[in-house]
Amino acid sequence: MPFTRTYCNPLPLPDYPAGGSTRQTRRDQGWIRSAKADYRETADPTALYHDGKWYLYPSCGMAYVSEDFVTWRHHRMEPYSIYAPTVHEIGGRFYLTGNSDRMYVSDNPLGPFRELGEMTDHDGKAFRWVDPMLFRDDDGQVYAYWGSGAPGIYGAEVDPHQPNQITTPPKLLIGYNPAHEWERYGNSNEDKGTNWNEGAWMLKHQGRYYLTYSGPGTEWSTYAMGVYVSDHPLGPFAYARRNPILRTTEGLVHGPGHGCIVPGPNGTLWAFYTCLARVDHKFERRVGVDPAGFDEEGNLFVRGASERPQWGPGVLAHPERGNDAGLVPATILKIARASSESPGRDAMYAVDNGIRTWWEAAPDDREPWLEVDLRSGGRDAFNVAAIRILWREPGLNFAKGVLPGPVGYLLEGRIGDGPWRVLLDRRESATDLLIDYRTFEPTLADRLRLTVVKTAKGIGVGVIEFTAFAAL
């Protein structure tokens, strides 16, 4: 199959964890029982490429491992649910910390981690930080960057042998500048007097230091990533000419921010980032990834946030399209119908390219299906080669033990009055995928039918978005 080495945002991570208000406790092996909002979430990703594998550490449920961005495996590690985690290799050891947390260390990127100790400031006093990250310079000196909200992003030196110990007074490196319209708070950047800059990340390129950050708040569609540049890891820093470096306010994948920019194989550079869902909670989020790079003037940029299939690391980028695989959505705003519809959850919502609307089958529908007519007047059929499904989970209730699980489904296609042909058979799926992306042999079809045959006990059938991608 020609598109097997593609991936698509949001990343289809298995075993999505409970969100921040219902997530597991650090040592708990099961779902925490909570009466708060029921939703699932990953966000604030730190990633590293080590020994030919990608290691991804998001808030709420660490960690994920992949070799190609196509297949991710969940690896439950302890501590498990650190918020805004960061993991960095320093001297062959891996150091882990997060929001208001201690420092942990391991000889392996997946642990086991042992507690190194509390964070201490330059005076030796206990220290609490938010959205931290560690950076090891070429000379072996290690720096820490952190901050969320006012007054901004801080930096300081830390002991390379005991990275939980800050050795210099914290220095404010990036403050809120209301002249930067994209940093203003609100979904339209309407609040000039408020801001929430956060999520610092340091990247060194050709002797210069690129300190990225995100604002104006992770709950807004205007969430974006910017960068300041300096000749020294603690500044002074100058606002880069090309800012923000990643900003998308509409579409299925929007509000990209708080992540990391890390080197990958063959000289590639990749930006992992948080993207917005915000249906059941304002911090309900997902994770995406796209290529990053530097232009001829040394300006950092990110080619994203992408919604179409992209070639993974190791595949030669197209000189004009970049990593875009050339597959186009064939289902957006096409005519959709379903076996049943719950009130206000019409079939059309499954193809409107919206993250906050969904089709939901009636509770008594024993064989729910969704059908999409691809014909649009100018074209009778499309060479369908991939699908992406964002599932909705009606009935999810951690407090009552209604927990998520695998969804079994069948994808079929047809032309005219011809028979339905199986394009993808996932009826026996044993993997819990809140987001699913699959490729298959390109097949000509003018209609598609998605039939759901199983969900976890107590979970209904809902589809936030069903996207079929076609090779033109």
N, C-alpha and C positions, 0 to 999 in steps of 0.2 A: 504494500500500500504506500502510495507516494507521500503521504502527509503524516506518517507515524512519528516523526521527530518534531512535531509541533506541540505547542502548549497554548492555552488561552486563559485570559484573566476573566474573573477572579480565579486564583489558583485553586484547582480541585483537590484540596487537602483532605485526607481521610480523618475520621474521628474528630470532627470539629468540637472543641470544648464548649462548656457552658460559658455564658457571658459574665462580665465582671460582677454583676449583682447576684449571680447564681452559680458562680464557678466553684470548682473544687477547692478545698483547703489544701495547704501545701503538702501535708502528709496523708491526706485522705485518699483511699484507693477507689472510692465510689463517688457518685454524684452527691453533692451537698444538698440537703433538704432545705429548701428555702421557699418562702411565700412571695418572694420578689418577682420581678419580670422574668419570663421564661424566654430566653433567646440564646443563640450560639454566636461565638465571636472569636476571631483572631485579629491581631493588630500589632502595631509597634515593632515590626520585625527587625531582628538582627540576623545576618547571615554570614557564613564564611565558607570558603572553598578550600577543602583540605583533603589531600591524598585522593584526588579525583572524584570527590563527592561534595555535594552541597549540604550544609547543615543550616536549618532555619529554626530560629527561636522566636516565636511570637508570644504576646501576652496571653495568659489564660491556660495554655496547654503546650508545654514543650515536650518533644522537639520533633522536627520532620527532617527526613534524609532523602536525597535524590541524586541521581547522576546526570540527569538530562532535563529537568523541569517538567518532564512528561509524567513520570510516575514518582509519587511521593509516598514514603512510608512513615507512619507515626511511631515514634519511640518515646514511650513514657519515661521521663527521667525525673529524678529528685534533686533539688526542689522543683516542683512541677508547675505551679501557677504563679510564678513571679510576674508582676506587672511591669511592662516596658523593660524586658530583660535585655542584657547585653553580654555577649560572650566574646572574649578575645584571647588569642594565643600570644603569650609572652614567654620567651625563652623555653619553648617546647611544652609549656603548661597552659591549661585553659582556665581562664578566670571568668566567673559568672557573678553578676549582681543585677540589681534592678531598683525600682522605686522604693525608697525608704527601707532598703534591705541590707543584709550583710554581704560580705564577699565570700565566694566559694571557689574552690580550686580542684582541678582534676588533671590526670595525665591523658585523658581521652575526651574528645569533644562531646560525648554522650554520657560522661561520667563513669563510675560513681564520683560525685562531687562531695568534698568534705568542707566543713565550715572553716574559713580562714580567720574570720573575726568581724567585729563591728567596724564600720567606717569611722575613721577619726580625722579631724581637721589638723591644720598645721600646729595647733596648740595641744594636740593630743586628746581633745575632747570628742565625745561621741558626735557623729555627724549624720544627718539625714539628707539625702538628695533625691531629685526627681529626674527621670529620663536621662540616666547617666550613660556614658560610653567611655571606653579606654582606648588610647592610641599610643602605640610604640613607635618612636621615631627611629631613623636609621642609625643614630648614635647610641641607641639602647635606652634613652630616657623615655619615660612613660608619662603621659598627660591624661587628665580626666576632663570631660566636658559634661555639663548638666544644666538643667533649668527648665521650668515650665511656668508660664505666666510672668507677672511682673517681678523684678525689673527686666529679666532676660536670660541670656545664655552666659554661663560662667565657665572658666577654665582654671586649671592649676596643675602643678607638677605633683606626681605621686612617686612613692618609693618603688622602683622597678622590682625589688625583691619582696616587698609587702604592699601590693597595690591597693590594699584597704587603708593605707595611711597617706593622707595628703600632706605634702611637705612645704608648700608655699601658700601664702594667703590667696583665697579665691579672687579672680579678676573678672570683672564684667566685660565680656567680649562683644556681645550683640545686645542692643537694647531696642525697644519698640520705636519705630520711626513712622509717625502718622502720614508722612509724605509718601510712603510706600502704600499705595491704596490697597494692594492685595493683602496687607497685614492687618487691615482694619477689621474689627470683629463683626460677625453677622453673616447671614447667608447671601447678602448683597454687599458686603463690606460697608455697611451703612453706619456702623458705630465707630466714629473716629477716636473716641475717648477711651476705647477698650481694646485689648489685644491679648492673645495667648500664644506667644512664641514658645516653641518647645522642640523636643526631639533632635538634639544636636548630633552631628556625625562629622568626623574629621577624615579627610582624604588628602594624601600628598601626591602631587604630580609634578615631575620635572622641577623639584626644589621648591615648589610653592604649596601653601597649605590652604585647602578649600574646606571651610567650616559650613556645613549645611544645617538648616533648621527649618521648622515648619510653623505655619500660622494660617489663619487667626484663631483656629479652634477646631479640634478633630470632629466636632459634631456638625460642621457646616460644609455645604457643597463647595464653598470657596477655599477650603483647606488646600494648601499648596506647599511646595518646597522651594526655598531660596538658598542663596549661598553668599558668604563673605570670603575674601581672599587676603592672604598675608604672606610675608616672607619669613614669618616666625610662628611657631605653634601657639604662642600666646599673644599674637598680634603686635602692633595694632592691625585691625582688619578693615578692609575697604569693601563697600557694597559692590558686588559684581555688576558689570554692564548688562549681562544677559540674565535678567531676573523677572519673575520667578523661573526656576529651571524646570519645574514640573507643576502644571496647573490644568485641570480639566473640571469644569463646573457642571456639565450635563452628561447625560447618557447613562449606560448601565454601570460603567466603571468611572467614578468621579470622586472628587475630594481627595486626591492622592497626596499623602504627606507622611510624616514620622516613619522613617525607615532607615535604610543604609545604602551606601553605594560602595560596592566591593568588586575587586578584580576576579575574573574567572579564567577559564582556559584560553589559550591562544591569544593572549593580550586583550581579551574582551573585558568590558566593564558593565556591571549590572546594578540597577536600582531596584531594591525591594521597598515596597511602600504600603501604607494603610490606605484602604478605600472605603467609602461610606455605604452603609445599608440603611440604618436608622429607621427601622419599622417598629420594633417592640421596645427599643431603648435608644437614647440619643448616642450611646457609645457602641451600638451594634455595628460591627465593621468586618471587613474582609481584607485579604492581602493580594497584591498584584506585583508583577515584576516586568521590567522593560530594560532595553539596552540604554546605556549612558555613554557619553564620550566628551571629547574636547574639540572645539572648532579650531580653525587656523590661528585665531588670536588667543588661544588658551582659555577660552570660556567654557565652563562646564555646562552640559545640557543633558536632558533625559528625553529619549524618543518615546513618548507615551502621554497619558495612560492609554494603552491599547485595549481594544475590545475584540479585535479580530485575531485569528490564529497567527502565532508568531513562531519562527524557527528557533529552536532551543540552542544552547551553547554548542559550538562545534560545527554548526552549519553555516556556510558562507553567506553573508548578508548580500541582498540585492543592491546594486549601486544606487538605485533610485528609491526602492521601497524599504530599504533597510532590512530588518528581520521579518517584515510582514510576509506571510506565506502566499499571499495572493488569493486567499479564500474570502468570498464576500457573503454577508448574511443574505439569505433568500427568503426569510420568514417574517421580517419586521413589517408590521402593520398589514400583513396579508389576512385574508378571510379565514377565521378560525371558528370551529364549532366543537362541541364536546358532548359526551354521553349524558352529562348533567352539569348543573351550575348551582352553587350555593348563592343565596341572595347577595348581590353586589360583587360577586366574584366571577364575572363573565369570562368566557373562553378568550375573548379578544385581549384580555389583560396579560395573557401568557406570551403575546407576541408584540407588545408595545414598547419593548426595549426600556422598560422602567423597573427600577429596583424595589419600588414601594407598592406595586400593584401585582395581583396574582389571580390566576384561575384556581378555583377550588371546587372539587366535585362534591355533590350532595353526600351527606353522611351515609345514606342507605344505598349508594351506588356500589354494587358488588363487582363491576368490571369497568372501571372508569377509563375513558379514552379521550384523547385530544387529537383533533384532525386539523391540518393546515393546508389550504389550497395555495400552491406556489404560483399559480398563473396570474399574470399581471397585465395582460393585454398585448404587450410587446414580445413576450416570451412564453412558450407553452410548457417548457420543462427545464429543469436545472440538473446539472451534474453534482449531486449532493455527495460530500466527502467527509463531513464531520458534523457533530452536534454538541451543543452545550446546554445543560439543564441546570437551572437554579431551583432547587426544591423548596417548597414551603411546607411547614410541619404543623398543620392544624391539630390541636389537642395536646401539644407538648406541655408537660407539667411535671417538673422535677419533684415538687413537693409531694405529689400523689404517685410518683413512680412511673409516670408515662415518659419513657426515655427514648431518645432517637436511636435509629438503627438503619440497616440497609434497605434500599428501595429496589424492588425487582420490576423490570419493565421490558417491553418489546417495541422496537422501532421498525415500522414497515413503510414501504413506498409503492406507488403505483403510477401508471400512465393511462389516462383515459378510462375506459371500462375494463382494462386489464386486471389481472389478479394482483392482490397485495403480495409483495415480496419482502422477505425479512432482510433488513439492512443491518440490524444490530440486535443481538439476543442477550439481554442482561437479566433474564427472569430469575436466574439462580444466583444473583449477586450476593456476596457475603460481606461486602465492604460498605461501611457507613460513609457515604459521600453526600454532604449537603450541597455540593457543587460537583457536577460530573461533566467531563469533556472527553469525547470519544471520536476517533477517526476510523474510517472503514474504506473499502474499495469504492471509488467514485461510481455512483449509480444514477442514471437518468430517472427523474421522477417529477410529476406535476402535483402530487399530493403526498403528504406524510401523515402517518398515524402513530401516536404514542399511546400505548396501552400499559397501565400500571397494574401489576399482578400481586404485589405485596408491599407492605410497609411494616414498620415496627408496631407492636401491639399498642392500640389506643391512638395511633397517629393516623390522621386522615390523608387525603391526597390533595396536594396543591403544587402548582408550578408558577414560580415567580417569573421565569423567563425560559422559553424554549426557542433556541436559535439553531437553525440548520445553515451550514456554510457550504457554498458551492464553488466549484472550480470552473471558471469561465473560459 
